[in-house]
C-alpha cells in the first residue's frame, strides 16, 4: 500500500475530522479511501447508464449490413 500526501482546504480538513469524530470512519485515511471508492463506483454507474443510452441493433445481422453498405 502506498502513501500519498495531499494538501487539503480547511473545509475538507474539518469534514474529515468530523467523519472520524462521528465514528463514520476509523481515521483520516479511511475517509479518503471511502471517498475514492465512492468516486470509482459513481464512474462505473455512469458508464453503465451511458451504455444503456446507446442505440441497440436489433434484427437480422445480414439485413442490417445490407442497409449499411
Steps between C-alpha positions, in 0.01 A plus 500: 500500500641840409468831681393822333537848642223734387447862605145555630290809535403590857141402417604152389714456811199592717281257307752217535542560872121503543470166319754344735353663810149380414624144453411485131867431425780345701756767415591767242632246251175304526303813407715554191485132397120503533478817292717350225299178505177701467644692205602175333153351549339819369710482183401136451131586536540788252667265250212253529243778455688634194508151351128459564431818299695372199287385210459124478505312172213257469399269226671284243868590484524430124204731429650770719834473315321545167354826628844624603672417168 
